[in-house]
Amino acid sequence: MTTPLREPTFLILTALAREPLHGYGLITEVAELSEGRITLRPGTLYGALDRLSDDGLVAPDHEEVVDGRLRRYYRLTDEGLNVLGAETERMRRNLAAATARLKASGWAPAGGLA
């Protein structure tokens, strides 16, 4: 995968980097990671999980029944971990370049640049 990841996809992979999660757990984690900017709907999430599974980036981990409802947990695959790492590095390089140019221009956000 050489194209940049869309932000929801990046956040789904990021959420799964720590531990396997089920659908509602992913929806909650993505909302938290994005500070509420991204709210995944179940249909959108499961479509993304199907696509990521087809691409070999995530895989079902296990299932459990809670209150009579099936929960399927998903995990990041080794390939998913590699893609997430590569995308994180790409974004880090872009951030470093933008930060250097902003500092050179004299621009600073309220509170100063970190």
Secondary structure by P-SEA (a helix, b strand, c coil): ccccccaaaaaaaaaaccccccaaaaaaaaaaaacccccccaaaaaaaaaaaaaacccccccccccccbbbbbbbbcaaaaaaaaaaaaaaaaaaaaaaaaaaaaccccccccc
